[in-house]
């Protein structure tokens, strides 16, 4: 159970996990996982946009229980949620990705393993969760192909290609902290490469800069294009998901290129500062795709009601990032499990109160954005 300021007690909302993680982590690690790029306007706007979405509940439906169960890419899930790919999870807990994957397995949701995980894909997939593998486009094509084959051999059920990181956004908190990885935390999937192990660029302090940003620039090829998407498609039979789609024209072209799903995402406000909030971009992408493939969304999801809002706007599911990491930081596997359990409880209750018996009826709810602009939450301390 996550420990609160007044002792151990059950989570009442995701904010409890956020505050517990803030207390548990060194400030530079907190800033690394909590911060956004630039002035963090998109980081704040993600939350503001979700708060602006209002649901119109249906009455006299006879619904006594909202059934959250569904499927993502053909696999059954307890609720339409996947744990987002997040790098270097051993920064926040010694068990890292293994603990969070076990929590996902227990919760019956998808776990998306980052290419930059601090545990290998073989170890993560061995936990037994429904596992997808996230790829960045590496300068080393042979290494990219090797990672695809390793994901297949490990039993991963999908590949998730992140397309919004030609280079890492300027995350000013990390730069001010001269953030570096400790030598105990490495990109385990790239362990054979001298550029990834202890003593790599990611572990060497860059005065006034982020070592992780420098390392990412060395490893990732910024010239990712539609032709490269075809290269990946030709090398795997796994379902291919594009993460980082925001423009309807890109969504249409992705479907034409044969992708199996996409994630509307601004990378949690960590890439282009000033980008449209993900939930604001969602409806136009859903209209453009017109049912030709599932559309998921991430960035700013903090409650089961947020999940219901996304479903009502046409999403097939959501990716949850920071809240899962907060649970991991505050309580390891058990803490992450608490967060995922709370999301399920909140979604089930929100569906019941909105008169939704199942996910299909949730997708038919009416949403409204009132006139006027709400003020985003500011500040960095929970």
Secondary structure, 3 states (H helix, E strand, C coil): CCEECCEECCCCCHHHHHHHHHHHCCHHHHHHHHCCCCCCHHHHHHHHHHHHEEEECCCCCCCCCCCCCEEECCEEECCCEEECCCCCHHHCCCCHHHHHHHHHHHHCCEEEECCCCCCCHHHHHCCCCEEEEEECCECCHHHHHHHHHHHHHHCCCEEEEECCCCCCCCCHHHHHCCCCCCCCCCCHHHCCCCCCCCCCHHHCCCCCCCHHHHHHHHHECCCCCHHHHHHHHCCCCCEEEEEEECCHHHHHHHHHCCCCEEEECCHHHCCCCCCCCHHHHHHHHHHHHCCCCEEEECCCCCCHHHHHHHHHCCCCEEEECHHHHHHHHHHHHHHHHHHHHHHHHHHHHHHHHCCCCCHHHHCCCEEEECCCCCCCCCCCCC
